[in-house]
């Protein structure tokens, strides 16, 4: 994982990135750095996206810059990074849907609730339109469908304290996938 970034530092960096020459790439890399700084959970994705979005909204773009294109580029960079994080989460969820791992009782429902909350939080802070881009909604729907197919363990003999949280394992796997995706590609990713 990358060095952890505070919310204030992320907000300041997002403002600076929104005024750079290649704003899309700058915002994407800043966002990916922040996403890689902690375990990749649905909540972390939403917090980073909202914070970077707030930085974009509050940036001081020089009057000589084509403001509309700069603003669109900043939001596109944020969308690229969030898409990559959601893709990593989707790949991890596929492992559970294909039966390579199982969820403890109640864990699937908790994860699905976190994803629903993430989508709601993204919608509240996503640019002036306050709507999650269609490409991200599609990725979230695929993640949700995969987790819905994930098999849950029945009551077992091990106590809950002896079994690691599958949600934690899913987030750990997603974090590793995000690192790999970040290193192998520069543009928007697709599955």
N, C-alpha and C positions, 0 to 999 in steps of 0.2 A: 504494500500500500504506500501511497505517496504521503508526504508530510501533511498533517492535519491543518486545515485552514479554518480560521475563525469566521463567523458570519460577517463581522465588520470588515475584515481583510478581503473576504470574497466580494462584498458589496463595492468596496473601493476599487478592487481590481476589475470588476465588471464595468464600472464607470469608465475606467481608463481604457479597457479593451474596446468599448463601444466607440471610442474616438480614434482608433488606430486605422492605418491604411487598409489592411486586410482584416476587416472587422469580423467577418464570419469565422475565419480560422482562429483569430485571437480569442473570441468568445467560446468557440468549441473547445480549444485547448485548455482554457481557464476552467471551463465547466467540467471537462473530463478530469482535470487535476483534482478538483474539489470532490468529484464523485469517487475517485480512487482513494481519497484520503481516509475514508472510513468504510466499514462493512457496508456493502451495497444492499440496503433495505428499501422497501417502497417509501418509507418515511424519509429516508436520506435523499432519495431522488427528488421527492417533492420539495424538501427544504432547500436543496441546492438550486433547483430550477426557479423557485420563487425568489430566492436571494439574488441570483444572477439577473432574473427578470426585473427586479426592483432596481438593480444597478443600471440596467439598460435604460429603463424608464427615467431614471434620474441623472443620466449622463449629460454632460455639457458638450454637445457636438459643435465644433467650430462653425461659424456662420458661412464660411466658404465651402464647407463640405456639402455634397448633395445629401441633405438630411434624410430624405425619404429612403434612398438607397442604403445609406448607412444603417438606419434603423431596421430595415428589412434584413440586411446582412447580419446584424447582431442577433435578431430573433432566429434567423436561419441557423446560425452557429449554435445557439442554445438548443434548437430543435435537433440538430445533428447529434449533439452530445447526449441529450436525453434519449434519443432513439437508440443510440449505441448502448446506453445503460439498460434500457428496456429489452434490447436484443439479448444482452448478457443474461438478464433475468429470465427471459423466455427460453434460452438454451438450457439454463439450469432447471427450469420447471419441466422441460421435456424429459429430463432424466427421471423425474418422479412419475411423470405420466406414462413412461415406457416401462415402469416397474423396476428400474435400476435402484431405486430407493423408495422407502415407505415413510408415510407421515404418521406421527403419533396421533391418537384420537384427539380431535378438536383443533389440531394444528392447521389442517387445510382450511377450515372455516376462518381461523384467525388470519392466515395469509391472504385469503380472498377479501376479507374485510379491510386489511391494510392496503391492498391494491385499489379497492373501491375508494377508500379515503384519499389515496394518492391521486387518483384521477380527479376527484372533487377538488383537492388542493391545487392541482395543476390548472384546472379550469378557472379558479379564482384569481390566479396571478399570471395568466398567460397573455401578456401584451394587451394592447388596447381593445382587442376583440373579446377578451376574456373567454376564449374557447380553445380547448386543447386541439392542436392540429390533427386533421383526419389520419395522417400516417401514424401518429402516436396513439390515437384511439384504437386503430386497427391492431397495433402491437400489443396494447393493453388487453384487448379482447382475446387475442391469441394466447397471451399469458394466462388469463383467467380460465380459458377453455382447457388449457393443459393442466393447470392445477386442479380444475374440477374433475379431471380424469385420474388424478393421482390416487393411488390406493392408500387407504388408511389401515394401519395396523389395528387389529382387534385387541381386546384386553389381553395383556400378556402377564408374564410372571415378573418381569423387571419393574422396579418402581420408577416413577417418572424422573427421580433425581439421578438414576443410573443410566438413563437414555438421553443422549445429547439431543437438543431441540433440532428437529428436521428443518424447521424454518431457519434456524441458525446455520445449518449445513447448506440449505438452499442459498442463503445469502452469501455464505463463504464461497460456494461454487460460482455464483454469479459475479462475485468480486474478482475471482481468478479469470473468468471468461472476459470480463471487461478489460482487465490488464492485457490479455492477449489480443483482443479486438483493437485496443488503442495502439498497440505496437505495430500491428500488421496493416492498418489502413489509415488513410487520411481523409477520405471523402465519406459521404453517407453510406451506411451499410444496409444490406437487405438480406433476408433469409430466403 
